[in-house]
Amino acid sequence: MSITPTIYKTPSERYLLVLVVVIPGAALYNWSDEEGNNHWFFSVQRMKIAIAGTGYVGLSNAVLLAQHNTVVALDIMPDKVAMINQRQSPIADDTIEEYLATKKLDLIATTNADVAYQDVDFVIVATPTNYDPETQHFDTSTVQAVIADVRAQNPRATIIIKSTVPVGFTEEMRKTFKTRKIIFSPEFLREGKALHDNLYPSRIIVGSDSKPAHRFAELLQQAAIKRDIDVLFVDSTEAEAIKLFANTYLAMRVAYFNELDTYAEIHGLSTKQIVHGVSLDPRIGDYYNNPSFGYGGYCLPKDTKQLQANFHDIPHNVISAIVEANTTRMKHIADMIQMLKPKVVGIYRLTMKMDSDNFRQSSIQGVISFLREYGVKVVIYEPALTVANFEGMAVYKSLDEFKEQADVVVANRITEEITDITHKIYSRDLFSRD
Ligand SMILES: NC(=O)c1ccc[n+]([C@@H]2O[C@H](COP(=O)([O-])OP(=O)(O)OC[C@H]3O[C@@H](n4cnc5c(N)ncnc54)[C@H](O)[C@@H]3O)[C@@H](O)[C@H]2O)c1
């Protein structure tokens, strides 16, 4: 809240002290009664919001919205719930940690769905949608379970799906549950910068033009630090397509620069020079062009495969090529490592990005699979692992011992702590950025 004293001079030459009070989220409302009298009232509209799933998406949205609303975060994992209630972040994210520790947040976490969904205006769904290779589709069972629970317990609530879903899923749910109160709103955050990306969103997209859809967009805008955010209200199926096409474009860009690098590596050319020359075209741009072992992480591998599945009866080439290019790239990396004839390959970090705290679907794991198929001995250095053995490979606690053991050290990204062994590093990290 801010209070600004202002002095006005009235037409009768009198001075008037006016206090301008600005309360975030407050609004001045006007209504006319049956006799035509105007009534003004001032209201701070706090919403009651439940969020199912306290991972990267759920927790960042919970913290974001708890600045101005009452938020109940629900998870099936009691440890996560306990940590959030102690104002500790279960995931590595500087801004979430800072906000939990220092900001006034109206936030509680629970494992009890009955408590969470009671009396809430909105339920945000942020549960996992893993890709199932058997069905070649996302497994949306957690999202469906949340929708069923909410519809049974609090049919008044509007459900906002933030989990990434197949194109057409929300419309299907609206038919199944006979309600329009299910809206898809894609999430664009990056892991490790989840809350930052919601405080400064690239855009807000809501898959409906209804009143609750506008209200939800207002809540996101109110909580953000960035002003003048592009807000789009589109059809729910279009919103789902936006999410999958955006992630598939990012995957394509990674795959493109990786394939450029494969070409340069095989022909003994400088990838750095080629990428620099290519990226000087402003339509291409000098960003998101650092070669890697492949795109990875929780989202890009599964979202590209889901979009490919959505294309099954539609003529296409590019979408499938993006998926295939990633496997080809990982195999190429393994082939190049094998050509060095190593006795022991040391994998430096299983993570994708420099500051990541997880290694879900990291591309280096694809490279490891190929190396092991070739019979190469692989050992690992990964401080995020507490076990001594990971899928049959020795995990070193001591970085020095690890460096001694391996004659080739494979690193998707090179950091300070391995610059003393550059002579035995195999990496395609050319620009020291993600
Ligand atoms: N991670 C990202 O960068 C990102 C970005 C955009 C969209 N998404 C999408 O958002 C969704 C969630 O991703 P995430 O990375 O936050 O996942 P996550 O795995 O980090 O978190 C999911 C959480 O949901 C909980 N959960 C599982 N089933 C539940 C249930 N029935 N009720 C309540 N909680 C339940 C899990 O315990 C976990 O804490 C996915 O669909 C993902 O594709 C993720």
The ligand as an SDF file (V2000), in Angstrom:
LIG
                    3D

 44 48  0  0  0  0  0  0  0  0999 V2000
    8.8060  -27.7080  -15.0220 N   0  0  0  0  0  0  0  0  0  0  0  0
    8.5910  -26.8000  -15.9440 C   0  0  0  0  0  0  0  0  0  0  0  0
    9.5030  -26.0540  -16.3490 O   0  0  0  0  0  0  0  0  0  0  0  0
    7.2190  -26.6320  -16.5480 C   0  0  0  0  0  0  0  0  0  0  0  0
    6.9560  -25.5190  -17.3370 C   0  0  0  0  0  0  0  0  0  0  0  0
    5.6920  -25.3740  -17.9200 C   0  0  0  0  0  0  0  0  0  0  0  0
    4.7380  -26.3660  -17.7340 C   0  0  0  0  0  0  0  0  0  0  0  0
    5.0330  -27.4600  -16.9850 N   0  0  0  0  0  0  0  0  0  0  0  0
    3.9870  -28.4890  -16.8220 C   0  0  0  0  0  0  0  0  0  0  0  0
    3.3770  -28.3310  -15.5460 O   0  0  0  0  0  0  0  0  0  0  0  0
    3.0780  -29.6170  -14.9580 C   0  0  0  0  0  0  0  0  0  0  0  0
    3.7920  -29.7490  -13.6420 C   0  0  0  0  0  0  0  0  0  0  0  0
    5.1920  -29.6490  -13.8680 O   0  0  0  0  0  0  0  0  0  0  0  0
    6.2220  -29.4660  -12.6570 P   0  0  0  0  0  0  0  0  0  0  0  0
    7.5680  -29.3600  -13.2630 O   0  0  0  0  0  0  0  0  0  0  0  0
    5.7390  -28.4110  -11.7370 O   0  0  0  0  0  0  0  0  0  0  0  0
    6.0450  -30.9010  -11.9810 O   0  0  0  0  0  0  0  0  0  0  0  0
    6.7240  -31.4400  -10.6320 P   0  0  0  0  0  0  0  0  0  0  0  0
    6.9430  -32.8750  -10.8360 O   0  0  0  0  0  0  0  0  0  0  0  0
    7.8530  -30.5640  -10.2260 O   0  0  0  0  0  0  0  0  0  0  0  0
    5.5530  -31.2270   -9.5450 O   0  0  0  0  0  0  0  0  0  0  0  0
    4.3360  -31.8960   -9.5910 C   0  0  0  0  0  0  0  0  0  0  0  0
    3.8190  -32.0150   -8.1610 C   0  0  0  0  0  0  0  0  0  0  0  0
    2.4860  -32.5520   -8.1940 O   0  0  0  0  0  0  0  0  0  0  0  0
    2.3560  -33.4470   -7.1060 C   0  0  0  0  0  0  0  0  0  0  0  0
    1.2140  -34.3240   -7.3870 N   0  0  0  0  0  0  0  0  0  0  0  0
    1.1730  -35.4440   -8.1470 C   0  0  0  0  0  0  0  0  0  0  0  0
   -0.0930  -35.9260   -8.1710 N   0  0  0  0  0  0  0  0  0  0  0  0
   -0.8500  -35.1010   -7.4100 C   0  0  0  0  0  0  0  0  0  0  0  0
   -2.2280  -35.0810   -7.0500 C   0  0  0  0  0  0  0  0  0  0  0  0
   -3.0810  -36.0120   -7.4900 N   0  0  0  0  0  0  0  0  0  0  0  0
   -2.6680  -34.0840   -6.2310 N   0  0  0  0  0  0  0  0  0  0  0  0
   -1.8080  -33.1420   -5.7830 C   0  0  0  0  0  0  0  0  0  0  0  0
   -0.4930  -33.1110   -6.0960 N   0  0  0  0  0  0  0  0  0  0  0  0
   -0.0360  -34.0850   -6.8960 C   0  0  0  0  0  0  0  0  0  0  0  0
    3.7070  -34.1190   -7.0140 C   0  0  0  0  0  0  0  0  0  0  0  0
    3.9270  -34.6940   -5.7390 O   0  0  0  0  0  0  0  0  0  0  0  0
    4.6570  -32.9470   -7.2900 C   0  0  0  0  0  0  0  0  0  0  0  0
    5.0240  -32.2730   -6.1060 O   0  0  0  0  0  0  0  0  0  0  0  0
    3.4680  -30.6360  -16.0310 C   0  0  0  0  0  0  0  0  0  0  0  0
    2.3560  -30.9080  -16.8280 O   0  0  0  0  0  0  0  0  0  0  0  0
    4.5240  -29.9110  -16.8620 C   0  0  0  0  0  0  0  0  0  0  0  0
    4.5800  -30.3760  -18.1720 O   0  0  0  0  0  0  0  0  0  0  0  0
    6.2400  -27.6100  -16.3730 C   0  0  0  0  0  0  0  0  0  0  0  0
  1  2  1  0
  2  3  2  0
  2  4  1  0
  4  5  1  0
  4 44  2  0
  5  6  2  0
  6  7  1  0
  7  8  2  0
  8  9  1  0
  8 44  1  0
  9 10  1  0
  9 42  1  0
 10 11  1  0
 11 12  1  0
 11 40  1  0
 12 13  1  0
 13 14  1  0
 14 15  2  0
 14 16  1  0
 14 17  1  0
 17 18  1  0
 18 19  2  0
 18 20  1  0
 18 21  1  0
 21 22  1  0
 22 23  1  0
 23 24  1  0
 23 38  1  0
 24 25  1  0
 25 26  1  0
 25 36  1  0
 26 27  1  0
 26 35  1  0
 27 28  2  0
 28 29  1  0
 29 30  1  0
 29 35  2  0
 30 31  1  0
 30 32  2  0
 32 33  1  0
 33 34  2  0
 34 35  1  0
 36 37  1  0
 36 38  1  0
 38 39  1  0
 40 41  1  0
 40 42  1  0
 42 43  1  0
M  CHG  2   8   1  16  -1
M  END
$$$$
